[in-house]
Amino acid sequence: MRPTMPEPETTVAAGVCCAPLSSAPLTEAEAVRAAVLFKALADPARLRIVNLLATSPDPLCVCDVTPQTGLSQPTVSFHLKKLLKANIVEREQRGKWAHYSLRAGALDELAAVLDSKGQP
């Protein structure tokens, strides 16, 4: 005969499953947008590139990013294209060179998904 386990103690009132949420959940559209952002950042090389752009006072050319990451120029261009498509970075054409910068508000969007402070 198996010994019976004692019932776990609960601190929640009877009939109540969970504490109420302190903020509104993401809408479907917000969740889709956040997934696009996080998917684009789900690569160590792209995170390093975003970090470089976030800490640079000026837009960076691929030739500036390449030595900092140790990646080849085509690989850096590939990752920047992914970040551009996800609307995380902006591209400015200067002659035949493209310069990239972090889109204003991109990091705020990511932070808003994770931070519920100040939301209703």
N, C-alpha and C positions, 0 to 999 in steps of 0.2 A: 504494500500500500504506500502510495506517494504522500509525502507530507504536503499539506496545503500551504500556499504562500499567503501571508497576510495581505489584506487589501492595502493598496498604497494610500497614504494620507493625501488629502487634497485640501487646498486652501480656497478653492473656488466655491461659491455658494451653490447649493443644489439647484439643478436645472439650468445653470449657466455654464456654457462650454469654455469660453475664452473671454479675456478682457477685451473691451471695445477698442477698435483701432483709433489711434490718436490723429491720424491724417487720412485724407481721401486716397483710395487706391489709384494706381495709374489707369488711365483710359486705354482702350485698345490702341488708339493712334499713338499715344505717348509710349506705350510699351513697344510698339513696332519701331518707332524712331530710336528709342534707347537701344533696342537690339541691334539696329544698324550701326550705331555708334560703337557699342561694345564689340561687335563682330569685327569692325575695322581695327579696333585696338587690341584684338586678341592675338597679337603677334609681337614677340619681343623687339624685333627690328622697328616696327611701326611705333611702339611705345617709346623707344629711344629717339626716333625722329621727332615725335611730338614733344618729347622733353627738350630736345635741342631747339625746336621752334619756339616753345614756351619760354625758354630762358634767353633767347636771343633778342636784342633790342631792335634788330633789323631783319627783314626778310632774308632767307638763305637760298642760294643757288644749289643745285644738285652737287656741284663741285665743292661746295662748302660742307655739305652733309657727308659725302662719301668718305673722306679721311677720318671723320669723327666716329663713324660707325664701323669702319673696316669692311664695308660692303662694296661691291662693284657699282659703277655708275648705272648700268641697266637695272640692277636690283633695287637701288635707291629710287630710281625713276618709277619702277613698278610699285613700290610701297607708297610713294607720294601720290601716284594715280589712284590707289585704293583709298587713301585718306581724302583726296579731293572728291572722289565719287561719294564718300560718306559725308561730305560737307564739313569736314573737320579743319581742313586747310584751305587757303585761298592761293591762287596762282596769278602772278603778275608777269606779263611778258615784257622783257627789256631787251630790245633788239632780237638777237637769236637765243638769248638766255631766258629761262624761266626762273623766277624767284618765288619762294613759298613762304607763307606766314600762317600762323594759327588763326583760324577764323575767330573774330571777336564773339564771345559768348559760347564757343564750343565746349570749353571746360565747365562753364556754368551749367550748361544743359546736362552734362554727365553728373555733376554734383547734385543737381536738383532731383535726379532720379534716386540718389542714395540718401539724401538728407531730407527728412520730413519736417524739420524745424521751421516754424513759421507758416506752415500750410494748414488750412482749416481741417 
